[in-house]
Amino acid sequence: MEKPANVNQTYRDIYWLRYLTTLIMPTAQDRLLHFGGYICRSWNEWHPDGPMQLQTFDIVYFTQPTLPEGERGEIQQRVIWQHRCR
């Protein structure tokens, strides 16, 4: 997976950016559970029939350290939540 040219453009607005960045906090378990439920409901409402129904998914957090100009840090990923839709 490649990093987007402008990461900020991948968020709907500043409110989503703020909310999503709170999901990596150690105390975010309840938020992750509710966010996972929201993703299941939203996806499955848009794909009501057939094999496209969402059943499980992972929320993955990507980071890349900022290094001096000319150097590029390695992109790291970490699964912060595994969700099962009901």
Phi, psi and omega in degrees: 000136179260149177289135177298152179299320179229100184300323182300331180286351179277353179259142180300315179196181184296329181292319177294319178302311180297315180297311184295328179288341177283345184290345180272354180290146180300336182267014187267013185304315179296318179297320179296320178299312181291321178296319177300317177298320178298315180299315179300310182298313182298311182297312185289335173291325179280341180230070191292335184229159171088193187285356182275000179296131180281130180243318177217154175197162176248145170259121186245132179257127180251139175225155174214119181295148175272123182241170178303154182307137181094342178255148181232122178284154180285137177285128180246147178230149182215128176285120181257349180199137172243122187242140174244123179284148179266000000 
